[in-house]
Amino acid sequence: MIDQLKRYALALENPPLLIVCNLDHFRIVTNWTNAVSHRHDLTLEDLREPTKLRLLKWAFSEPERLRPGLTRRTVTEIAAGKFAALARDLRAKGHAPDMVAHFINRLIFCMFAEDIGLLPGTMFTRMLEAAKPDPAQFEPMARQLFGAMGAGGIVGFESIAWFNGGLFDDDSALALSRPEIELALDAAAMDWSEIDPSVMGTLFERGLDPDKRSQLGAHYTDREKIMQIIEPVIERPLRAEWEEVRTKIADAMSRAKSARSASARTRAGNAAKDLLRGFLDRLRAFRVLDPACGSGNFLYLALQTLKDLELRAMIEAEALGLQREFPGVGPEQLLGIELNPYAAELARVSVWIGEIQWMQRHGFSVSKNPVLRPLDTIERRDALFGADGSEARWPQADAIVGNPPFLGGKLLREGLGDPHVDRMFATFRGRVPAEADLVCYWFAKAGEQVEAGRAGCVGLVATNSIRGGANRKVLDRIATTQRLYEAWADEPWVVDGASVRVSLVCFTSKADGTLVQTRLAGEQVAEIFSDLTARRACGGVDLTRVARLRENAGVAFMGDTKGGAFDVSGDLARQWLQAPTNPNGRLNGDVLRPWINGLDVTRRPRDMWIIDFGWEMTQQEAAYYEQPFGYVRANVWPARTTNRREIYKKFWWRHVEPRPGMWRRSRDASVRWSRPGWQSTASSPGLPPELFLTVNSS
C-alpha cells in the first residue's frame, strides 16, 4: 500500500508524512524534503504501549516531532569523508588515482545497491566481514562479485542482477588491508539509500581527485541554488506547456462525456489520449545538455525535474479520466561534457543513484536487465576543442544548463598554457574578446546553439564580472540576437570550495513564446539588458548603449599598476631616505613615494612606501639609485624574466602600467579626495600613484 501512496505523493504536494493502514497494521513513513526517511510500523496491539501510541498521536497532532534529525546532506558528507580516507590510503600504496577512483565508485554503488535491496541479503557487508580475518581474500571475492554484476550471475548460492552500465565492465578490484576493510565496513553501516546525489558528486570528487583534496570540508553549492537555473530553463517552460495541454485534455474529456453518440465519444476520448501521448513523448524526448557537467549536480536535478513533471502530468491526466502509464523519462536524456575523468564517472554514478532513488520513492520498480543503462551521453572530452584541435561540436539539446569553469582573462595562459590559449583566441576571434574570462566561451557557444536552432533555453552561471568590460561583449550579442528572460546579477555561489559572487543568466530565442515573463532577481521586468539591469514599468535605461562623452576624457584614470614587489615598509624607506647621495649626485627620495591605497584612506594608515622609477628612466639611470634598485633587482626581476609580455620583461625595473597619461593630465590641476569625516585638496606632484583620484581642472 505504501508504494501506491508514494505514486500519489507528488500530486499531494509531497506531504511530510505518508501513512497507510490495513485495519490492524499502521505504517508511518517520514517524507520531509532532503531529510533521511524513517519508517515506523505499528500494530493494534502496539497501541497498548504509551510510547507507540504517542507516535500515532504525533502523526496527526504534532508531525514535526517525527522529523528526522539527520539530513540526507549530512549522511552524504559523512560518507564522503570516509571514502576520502580510503582513497588516500590506496593512492599511498602506489595505485593510479583513476584506478582508485573507479574502484571506489564501485564500492559506493555496491553499498547503495545493498541498502535498497538490489544486492541480496546484505551481500556486500557480509563479503567485507568474511574478508576481515583474512584480508587476502577480499580481492578475489570482490572480483567475483563485480564480475557477476557485470553480466548477471551467481555468487555462492545467490543470484546477482545484471548491472553493468559501464561501471562493472570488468571484474578488476584492488586489495584492501584489514584497517581498510574496517573503514569500508564502517562506511557500509551507513544508510546508503539516503545518499543525496545533488551534492554527492561534488563531495566525493574532492576525496577521489588528488588535485581537490584541499577542498574537503569546504562549502559546496546546494540544490536550491542550482534550481535557480533548472526552474526557469526546464521546469517553468514545460509546466506552461503542460497547463495548456491539460486544458485541452479537460475540454476533450468534457466533450466525450457529453457526446450523444458512441463515435463522437470515441473521437473526443482519442483526442484526449493523443494530447497526453504527445506531451509525454515530448518529455521523454527532451534532452538536457550540461557542457561542463562536473560531477553531475545539474544533470541529476534536471532528471529529477523531468521525472516529477512526467508523474504530475500522468496523475492529473488520470484525474481527468485517462489511464496512467509507467514512467518513461530516463537518464539517457541527459547529455554531459566533462574533461575531468573523476568528475565524469561520478556524474554517471550520481545520475544512476538518483534515478533508482526516484523510482523507489515514488513506488515504482527499478529497471532490470540491465539495472544501469549505459550513460555514454555523458562524454569525457574538451567542450571547446576536439582531439584534432578543431572546434568541438556540442550535441543538439532542448535545454543547456551548467556552471562552466571560472578563470579570469588575465589567468588564462597561466592556467591553460600558451598553446591552448592561442588556439582559443584564433578559433573564437570576433566571437569572444581575448580579454574575456573563460566562462564567456561557454556563453558564446551556447548562444550560437540557440541561434542555429540546436538548443531551446539556456541557463548558465558566470562570474558577476560578465556584466561589464570585455566579458559583457558576449552578452551584448546574446541580448541582441536572443532574449534574456531570467537573471540574477549578483548571487552568492561556491566554486572549488570557495564562496564567490556570480551572475545567473537564462536566455532563449526571441521566437520562444512559452516564456512570456521576464524576471530579474525574481522581480518581473519588461526587459533585461546585457549588463543585467532592467527596464521596468516605471522606467529604466539601457546604459550599455550610452556613448562616451568627450567632455569626460582625461578626467578619471585607473591608478598605477606596479606588477611586482615594489612596495616596502616605512622603516626601510626611511633608512634609504637618510642614506648618502648616490653616484649620480641624487638622493633616494627621487624614486620613493608614500604608498596609499583604499585601506589607508578608510582605515589606519599602514605606513607603506613604493619604489617608482617612472616610465622613462633607463635601467642605467635607475641603477644609480643603488639601494632601491638593488631591492627591485632581487625582488622584482626574477618574476619579470618569466613574464609572457615582452615589454614587462624588457622594462623590469618599471611598474608594468605607470599611467603616464594620468600624470600628464594632473599637472597644474587640483586633486580632491575624501575620507569619512574630512576632505582635503592637494596639488598633484608627489601624490601616491595607487590612490583613486578625481582630477578637477582649475
N, C-alpha and C positions, 0 to 999 in steps of 0.2 A: 504493500500500500504506500509506503514512503516513497518508492520510486515514482509511482503515479502522481503523488503530490508534488514531487520535485519538478515534474514536467509542467506543472501549472504555476510554480512559484514565481516565475518571471512575470506572468500576467497579473499576479497579486502584488506586484512591486517588491518582490523578494522580501517577505516578512522575516523578522529576526528569528522566529521560532516556527518550526514545522512540526505539527502534532497529528498523529493518527491513532485510531483506537478501533479494535475489533471486538468490543464489549468486555473482554476480560484482560486485555493487554494494551498498555499505553506505550507509545514511543515518542519521545521529545528529542528533536534534533535541532541544535542551535545553528543559525544561518546568518550570523552577522557578517557583513562585508569585511574581508581581509582579516577575519579572526579564525582561529583554529576551531573546527566544528567538533562539538561534543554530542554524544548520544546518551540519553537516559531511558532505560527500559523499566517499566513498572507493571506489576500485575495487580489485580484487585486485592489479592492477599497482602501485597506490599503496602497498601494504603493503611494497614493497621499500624504501621510504624510511623511515628510523627515526622521523622526526617524525610521519608519517602513521600508522605502526604504533602509535606511542605513544598517539595519540588513541583508537584502538580498545582498547588495553590499559587506559587510564584509565577508559573507559566501564564496564568490568567490575570493575576493582580499586580505582580512586580516582576515583569520579564527581565528587567535589567540585572536582577540578581543571578540570572543564568548566563550572563555574558561571560565567555571565557576570558581569562586574564592574559593568555598568551596569544599574540597576533601571528598571522602567517609570516609576516615580515621578520619577526623575531626568530621564529623557527628557522627561516632561511639564513639569517645572519649567523646563527649558532652553527648550522650545518656547514656553511661556507668556511667558517673558522676552523672546523675540524679537518676538512679536506685540504685546506691550505697547508696545515701542518704535515699531513700525509704527503702532499705533493712536494713539499720542501725536502722531506726525508728521502723520497725516491730520486729526486734530482741530485741530492748529495751523493747518492750511490753511483752517479755517472750516467743514469738513464737520460736519453734525449728529452728535452721539455715537451715536444709534441707527442712523443710516445707516452709520457707520463699523463699528459692531458687527456689523451684518447682513452687510456686505461681508467682514469678516474671518472670520466664521463660514463663509462660502462658501469662502474660501481654505483654511481649516483642513480642511474636508471634502474639497476637491479634492486636497490633499496626502495625506490619508488614503486616498482612493479610488485615487489613483495608486499608492501603495505596496502596496495589497492587490490590484491588478490590475483594479479596476473601471473605471479610465480607461486606455485602451490605450497601451502603449509610452511611458511617462514623458511623456505628452502635456502635463501642466501645467508640468513643468520645462522642456520644450522651448519652450513658449509664452513663459515668462519669459526664457529665453535668447535667443529670437528678438526680444523686445521690448527687450532691454537696450541694443543700439546705437541704437535709435530709440524712446525711451520713449513717444512719442505713439501708437505702435501698440498699446500694452498695452490700453488701454480698449476699442477696437473688437474686439480679439482675445478679451478676456475676455467681452465681451458675446455674442460668437458662441458661445463655449464654454458660458456659463451658459444661453443660450437653448436650446442643444441638450440640456443636462442637464435642462431644464425639461419637455421633451416627447419627448425622444429625437430623434436626428437625425444629421447628418453634419457633421464638421469636417474640412476638407481631404478626404482620401480615407479617413478613419477613422470608423467607426460609434460613436456615443455612446449609451449606455443611457439609458432614461428614469429619472431620479432623482426630481425634484420633491419631494414630501412637504411643500411649502410653503417649503422652503429655497431652491428655484430656481423661484419662482413668476413671476419676470420675468427680463429679461436685464440689469438695471442693474449697473453697475460703476463704480468710481472710478479716476481716472487716477493713475498712480504715476510718481514721478521715478526717475532712474537709481539713486540711492542706495537708494530704497525697493524697487526691483526687486531690487537686490543683496541687501537684507535678506531679501526673500521667497525668493530663491534659496538663501540661507544656511539659512533655515528648511526649505525643501523638501529639502535634502540630508540631513535627519534621517530616521530610520526611523519614519514616522508610523503604521505598522501596530502599533507597540508603545506607542502613547499610552495612558495609564491613565485611563479615564473616571471612576473613583471619585474622583479629585482634579482632573480636567481642568476641570470646570465652575468650581470654586472659584478655581483659579489663573488661568484665562482671564478670569473675571469681573472680577478685580482689575485686569486690564490694560485691559478694554473699558469698564468703568463708571468715569467720571471721579471719582465720589464715593468710589471704593475704591482709588484709585491708591496711597494711603499704605500699603496693606496688602501691596504687592508685596514678596516676600521674607519675609513673616511666616509664622508657623506655620499649619497647617491640620489639620483632623480627618482621620485616616487611616481606611482601610476597617475595620480591626479594631475601632475604637470604634463605628463605625456598625453593625457586625454585632452589637454587644451589644443592639441594638434589633431588627434584622432576624431574628436567630436565634430568639429566643423568640416573636416575633409571627407570623412567616411560616414559617420552616423547621421549627421543632420541632412545631407542631401538624399541619402537613401530612405531615411524616415519620411522625408517630404514626398518622395516618390510613392512610398507605401500608403501614405494617407490618401493620396489621390487614387491609387488603385483600390484601396479598401472602400472608398466612397462608391466607386463604380461597381464593385462586387456587391455591396449592400443594395444598390439600385437594381442590379440584375436579379439578386435573390428575392427582392420585393416583387419584381415583375413575375418571377417564377411562381411565387405564392398566389398571386392574384390572377394568374393566367387562366383562361376559360377552357383552353384545350390542352391536351397532353403534349402536342407538338410544340406549342408555344412555351409550355412549362419546361420542356426539354431544352429548347433553344436558349432560353434565359439561363437555365442551370448550367448548360455547357459554356455559355459566355462567361459566367462567374468562374467556372473551373479554369477556363483559358486565361482569364485575367490573373488568377492566383498562380497558375503554372508559369505565365510569362514573368511575373515578379520573382518567383523562386528561381527560375532559370537565370534571371538577371543577377540575383545574389550569388548563385553558385558559379557563375562565370566571372564574377567581379575579381579583378586582380589588383593586389596592393604591392607596390614596389618600395623598398627602402634601399636606396643606393649607397648607404653607408650603415648597414644594419647592425654593426657591432655584435653584441651577444643576444640580439633579438627582442629587446624590450618593446619596441614599436610594433614589430610584426606580431608578437604574442597578443598585444592588446587590440590590434587590428582584427585578428582572428576572433577573439572573444566578442568584439563588437558585431562582426558579421554574423556570428552564430546566434547572438542574442536577438538580432534583428530578424533572422530567419525564424527562430522559435516564436517570437512575438507575432510575426505575420501569420504563422500557422495556427496559433492559438486563437487569434482574433478572427481568422477566416473560419475556424471551426465553430466559433460562437455564432457566426452568420449562417452556419448550416453546411459548410464544406468539410470534407474529410481531411484529417491531419496526416502528414507524411512523416517518414523517418528523416532526421536532419541530413542534409547533403552538403552543406558548407564544410570545407576541409582545409588542411594545411597546404595542399598543393596549390592553393590560390595565392600563396604568399611568395613574393619574389624578393630576393635579397642579394646584395653585392657587398662583400667584405673581404679585405685583404688579409687581415689578421687570422691565422689558422685557428688559434684558440677560441676567438670570438665566433668564427663561422660555425664551428661544430657545436659550441654552446647554444648558438641561436637555434640550431635544429633540435637539440635536446629540450630547450625551453618550450619550443612550439609543440613538440610531441607531448610533453608532460601537460602543457596547458590544454591541448585537445582532449586528452584522456580524462583530465580532471573535469572539464566542462561536461563531457558526455555522462560521466558517473554522477556528477552533482545534479544533473537535470533528469536523472532516471533512465538514461539510455545505455544500451550495451556498447562496449568498445569494439572497434573494428577488428576483424580477425583475418589471418592469412594474407598479408602479414598484419601484425599489430601496428607496426610502424611503417607508414607509407614513405617511400623514398622522397627526400626533400632536395633533389638536385636543383630545384629552383632557387635555393639559397647558394649562390656561387661564391667560391673563393677566388677573387680576382680584383684587379685595379678598376675603380669606377671611372677613371679618366682615360686610361690607355690600355690597349690590347697588348698581347705578348709580342707582337711585331712592331710596337711603337706607334701604331696608328691610333686615332681617337677611338675610345671604347664606345660601343653602341649599347644603349640601355634597352631592355625589353619593353614592349608596349604594356601599359597598365592603366587601370581606371583611376587609380589614386597613387600619388607619390608622397611618402611621409619620411621623416627621419631627422637625425641630428648629425649633419656632416661634420667632418673634423675641423677643429678650430686651430688655426695657425696664422699669426699676423703676417701681413705682407712683407714686413722687414725681416721676418724669421724664416721665410720660405727656403732660401738657399742653405741656411744652417740646418734646417730640419729635414729637407728633402734631397739636398745635393744639387750641384750645378747642372748636371745633365738632365735631370728630371724637370727642374725649373725652366731651363732653356727650352725644353720640348713643350712645356705648358705655355710659355709665352708665345712661342711660334704657332702652336695649334690654336690658341684662343685669342690671337691678335685681332683687335677690333671687336671682340665679344666680351672680354674681361680685361680691365686695365691691369698693367703689370704691377701696380702698387697695391692691388686689392688683396684682401685676406683669402686664404684657401677656400673657405666655405662658399665664396662667391662663384667658384667654378661649378659647384653643385646647383646653385640657383640658376646659373646661366643654362646649364644642360636641361634642368627641369623645365625652365621656361620654353626652351626650344622644343621639348617634347610636347608641351601643350600647343604651341604654335603649329606643329606638324600633325596635330590630331592623334598623337600617340599617348596622350595622358589627359585625364579629366581635371580633377582638383589636385592641388599641390599644397603641402604644409610642411615647412622646414624650420629648423631652429638655426639662428645665426647669432654671432656676436652683435651686441647692440650698436656697434660701430657701423653696421650695414646701413644705418640711416644717413650717413654723410660721407663726404670725401670720395675717394676712388671706389669704395665699396658700393656707394649708392648708385653708381652708373649702371650696375646690373639691375637694380630695382627700377631705375628710370625706364629702361626698356620694357620690363615686365608691366609696369604701371601704364605704359603707352599702348602696348600691343595686347595686353590682357587686363584682368581686373583683380585688384587686391580687395578681398571681401572680408577678411578677418585678420587681425593683427594685435599683438601685444608688444609695445615698443620697448619696454624695459622691465624684464621679469627676472626674478632670481632663478638660477639653474645650477646644476652641478656638472662639471667637466673634469674627468680624471680625478675625482675625489675633491676637487676644489670648488668653492662657491663662486659663481660668476654672475654677471648680468647679461641677459640675452634678449633678442627680439624673436618673436614667433610670427611667422609670415605665411598666410594662406592666400593662394590666388588660383584663378581659373580662367577659362576662355570667356571673352565678352559675350559669346553666344549662349553660355550656360544659363538657362532660365530657371533652374531648380534652386539657385541660391539668390533669392531676391533681397535678402537682408545683408547689410554691410555693417560690421561691428569693429570698433577699436576699443581694446581693453574692456570688452564686454558691453560697451555702450553703442547703441545703434547710431550710425552716422550716415551722411549722404554719400561720401566718397573718402577713400583713404589715399593719401599722396605717398610718393616714394620715400619721403623722409619719415613716414609713419606718423604724420599728423593727419588731421581730417577736416573736411568741410562738413559742418553740422547745419541743422536747420536754422540756427541763429547766426550762421556765418562761418568764415574760415578761409584762409588764403593759402594757396599752394606756393610756399616760399621757394620750392625747388625751381620755379620758373622765373624768379626775380632776377633781374640783371644787376650787375655791379654798378655802383655809382662812381663816376670818375672822381668826384669830389672826395671820396674816401681813400683814394690811392695814396699810399705813403703815410697813412695816419696811424695804423696799428701794425705791429710786427710780431712775429714769433721770436722769442728770445734766442740768444746764443746757444748752440748745441755743442758741448765740449767733446764728446766722443772719446772719453778716456779719463784716467785718474789725474786730472789737472788740479783737483781740489786738495787743499792742505789745511791743517789745523791753524788756528790763530797763533798759537805758541810758536810753531815752526816758521810761520810767515814773519812774525816779529823778529825772530833771530836773523832771518835773511835781510830784513829791512835795516837792521843795525850793523850788517856786515860792511866791510870797507868797499871802496869804489872798485868796480870791475875793470878788466883790462881795457875796455872801451871808454873808460872815464865816467861811466854812468852807474847809478845805484839800482838795486833790485826793485825799488819802488816803481820803475818804469813798467815792469811786467807782472806786478802783483796788485790784485784788487780785492777788496772785501766782496764776498760772495753771498748774496741774499736770494733765497727763493721763497715760495709761498709760506713754508713753515716758519721762516724767520719773521715774516710780516705778521702772521696771525698768532704766533706763539713766542716763546722766549728765544732770542737770537742764539744761534748755535756757535757763533764765532768761527766761521769758516772763511777761508780765502781761496782765491783761484789764480793759477798761473795763466797769463794770457799774452802770447807773443803777437797778437793781432792777426791781420790777414795778408800783410805784405812783407813781414820780416823774413829774411832768408835764414837758412839753417846756420850759416856762418855768423850772421848778426845775432841770432838767438843764443849761440854758443858762448858769446861774450858774457852773458848773464850766468855765471858758472854754476851757482847753487841751484837756481830754479831749472836751468837746462839739464843739469845732471839728474835732477829728480824726474823730469819728464822722460829723459833717456832711459832711466831704469824702470819707470812705471807705466809709460805710455807706448814707447817704441816697440817692445816685444809684441804687443797685441796688434799694433798697426801694421806690422810687417806681414801679417796673415790676412789683413782686410781685403775683401774682394774688390773694393772700389779703388782704382789705381790712384786717384787724386788724394784719397785719405792716406794711402800708403806713402805716396811721394812727399806730402807735406805733413809728416807725422808729428812735428812739434807744434803745429797749429791746431786749434779747435776745428772739428770737422765742418761746422757751419757757423762761422763767426758773425754772420749777418752784417756785412759792411753797409748795406742799404739802410739799416736801422740807424747806424752811427752817423752816416752822412746826413740823413734826414733830421737827426736830433740836434745837429749843430745850430746854434743860435735859436733854439726852441726851449720853451719851459716844459718841464715834465712834472706831472702831478700823479701822485699815488696816494692810496688811502689805507688806513688801518682802523679797525673799530675804535672809535673814541677820539681819533685825531686825523688831521690832514696836513700835508706838507707839500711845498713846491720847491724844487731844486733845479739847478741848471744841469744840463745833461753830461758834461765832461766828468768822467770818473764814476758814472753810475754802474752798478753791478749788472753785467750782461744777462744774468738769468732772471732779472726782475721783470715781471709783466708790466709793461708800460703803456700809458696813454699819452701820446705826444700832441700838444696843442701849439700850433704856430702862433707866434707873438712877436 
